[in-house]
């Protein structure tokens, strides 16, 4: 497995590189955001460890640019930014995880393993005439590709993964948005309306059904 480290502190790069190579990972690194983005899009990378405060291009901008290329590469922010609002901003930019410096290498290693497992398991999901490929970040309806944003893709994948089960709005906010405090769940409805429009599904469509006042359920 190939990990890209985008970090401007050489000491942290050396520390991570040594530890991860001892665990059997292949490591590449970049010391500014622009180079990091170039390598993320050109190398066969399986996971990215990304600093927030980088020369030339911030980690937030790097993360957003990667997601515009419709990639599902797991991205873990490693940063000294530690407020709740900053954590939310990092996750909204498309990151899968967020670790605050200083961090435990052992904990980071376990999180990396979890993301590798989740990205490799059940990569192709189906719901009626909908096919979703998690690894290639593609969605097809009747074999015709439909373009979704990162968050729309994640929400659709979550509903299909849990098809047959009612997914409450609070649970979706926790599991898809990774927000574990009071938050306006109305944002989910905005994303669902966009998904339905792109997939040409009506509100009464049984494939993804609204459970009024509760959430959503996907059914074949």
N, C-alpha and C positions, 0 to 999 in steps of 0.2 A: 504494500500500500504506500502511496506517494503523498507526503504532506508538504504543503508550502507554508513557510513561516514568513510573514511580512511584519518586520519589526526593525526599528532604527537603533536599538541598543545592542551592540555586538555581544556583550556579556550574556544577555538573555538568549540571543540566537545560539551562541556556543553551548549554553546550558541545555536548551531544548534539543538542539541537534544531537548532542552526545547521548542524552537520555533516550530519545526516540529511536536513534539508530541502534542502540543496545537492545531495544525492544523489537528490532527487525524492520522498522519503517525506512523507506527511502525519503531523504530530506532535500528540499530546495529552499532557498531563502531569497528575500529581497529586502533592501534597507530603505526604500521609499515607496510611496503609494503608487506612483506611476509605473515603476518597474514591477511592483507586486501585481498590478492589474494585468500588465502585459504577460507575465508568467502564468497568472491564473487562467488566462484565456488561451494560452498557447501550449502549455505543458499538460500532460495527462495526469492531472492532480485529482486526488480522491478526497482531500480535506484541506481546509485553510485555517491557519492560526493567524489572526489579524489584529494588529495594534490599532488604536483609534487615532492617536496623535502622530502623524507621519509627515515627513517632508514631501513637498511637491503635490501631494494629493492625500486628503484625510482618509482614514479607514472607513468612515461612513460613506464617503463618495466612492471609494473602491468597492465596497459591498453593494451599493446601489447599481454601480456599473456592471458588476458581475451578474446580478440578477436580471438586468436588461437583456443579457444574452441567453436567458431562459435556461439557466443551469441549476441543478439541484445539489451542487457540491456543498457539503456541510461546511459552514463557516462559524468559527468560535472566536468571539472577541476576547482578547487579553488586554486589559486596560486599567489604568489608575482611575478612570472616570467611575464614580461609585454612587451617584445619587439615583433615586428611583426614576426620575425623569430621563436621565442619561441612559439608564438600562433600557427603558422603554424605547428611546430613540434608536439605540443600537439594534434592538430586536425588530423594530418597524422597518429598519433599512434593509432587512432580509437575512440577518444573522440567525443561526439556529440555536446559539448558546452564548453565554456571557460570563466570563470569569474575571474577577477583580484582582489586580496586583496588590500585594504579593500573593501568589497562589501556590497550592501544593501540587507538585509534579504528579504524585500518585493520584490525586483527584482528577487532574487534567487527563491523565492516561486513561482512567476509567470512562470519562466522558467521551474521549475520542473513540474508544471501543464501542460505546453505546451508539454513537452516530454512525459508525461503520456498519454495525449490525442492522440498524433501522434503514439505512440507505440500500442495503443489499437484500433485505427481506421483502417479499411480495412486491416486486418492482412494477408489475403490471396488474392493474385493477380494472374490473369491468362493472358496469351498471347499465343494464339494458343494451342500448345501441352505443353506449359511451365506453371508450377505452382510454385509460389513463396510464401513461408510462412514467413512473416516478424518477427513474434514472435519466431519462432523456428529456424530462420536463415537457412532455407532449400530451395533448388531449385530442381525441378523434371522436367525431360523431358520424356514424355511418361511413367510416373510413376517411372522412374529410377532416383535416386538422383545424382545430379551433385555438385561437391564441388567448391565453389567460395571463393575468398578472401573477406574481409570486404568491400573494396572499390568497387570491381566488383559487389558484392551483392547490395550495395547502388545505384550504377549507373543503374543496371538492374531494380531495384525496382522503381527508379525515372522515367525511360523511360516507364515502364508499367503503372505506376500511371498516367502519362500524355499521354497515348497512343491516337493516333489520332491527336496529336499536335506536330509540329516541335519544338524540344528542341535545341536551339542554343548552341554552344560550350561555349560562355560566360555565358549563363544562367546556364548551367550544372556546370561550375566552381564555380559559386556563390552559387548554391543551394545544390550541392553534396559535393564539396570540402570546401564550406564556405569561399571562398577567394574573397574579394571584392576590388581587385586592379589588375593592369595589370599583367597577368601571362600567361605563355606559355600553350595554350589550346591543344597543340599537345599531351599532356599526356593523354587526353581523348581517342584519337585514339588508343594508346597503350593498354589501358584497354578494349576498344571495341573489338580489335582484339583478346584479350585473352578470352573475354566473348563468342564471336562467335565460337572460336575454341572449347571451352568447351561444348557449346550447339550444336555443329555440324551445325552451320549456315554459309552459304556462304555470301560473300559481296553483292550478288544480292538478298539475301533472303528478302522477303517482310515483314516478322515479325519485323525485325529491319532494317530499310533502311537508308542508308547514303544520306543526302542531301548535295551534293558537295558544299564546301565553306561555309556551314551554320551550319550543325549539324546532328541530327538523329531524326527519327520518328519511333515509334512502332505502328504496325497495326495488328489486328486480320485477 
